[in-house]
């Protein structure tokens, strides 16, 4: 799983995290990584990060940029 390795995460990357209070429900919070809090290179439940809105949780999914997001103006 890519989200378990610190090397796959970069500041400014858009990710989905699960916060401590939402662990049982599995509700995800989407945001941009402000700080990477886990110092180890690997964590089995996901690397802990703080988002730009100061939410803290473990990364569950990396949001890939849409490849076809080029806007055309006519």
Secondary structure by P-SEA (a helix, b strand, c coil): ccccccccccccccbbbbcccccccbbbbbbbbcccccccccccccccccccccbbbbbccccccccccccccc
